[in-house]
Amino acid sequence: MNLCKVLGTVVASEKHPAFTARKMLVVQPLDEHRAPMGKSFLAVDHTSCAGKGDVVLVLREGTGVRQILGDKTLPIRSLIVGVVDQVTVAER
């Protein structure tokens, strides 16, 4: 699972049928202090409520995504599975 910030939505006039009626968002991975790290990527929103500026939890593993969505043939690798309200980092 990755902690990410939603940068915006993606609109496509032509797309694979697996993405029909699914909300696609551009997300930026974050570290535990919410600082950007790595490259942004696309994720399908399974929560239906994530929007620009939200911090979300993203599953980036195709088999797990296909299990959640209940279809073994989907070509979806990244799925937003929750909107994060708070992050607390324990001191060592």
Buried (B, 14 or more C-beta within 10 A) or exposed (E): EBBBBBBEEBEEEEEEEEBEEBBBBBBBBBEEEEEEEEEBBEBBBBBEEBEEEBBBBBBBEBEBBBEBBEEEEBEBBBBBBBBBEEEEEEEE
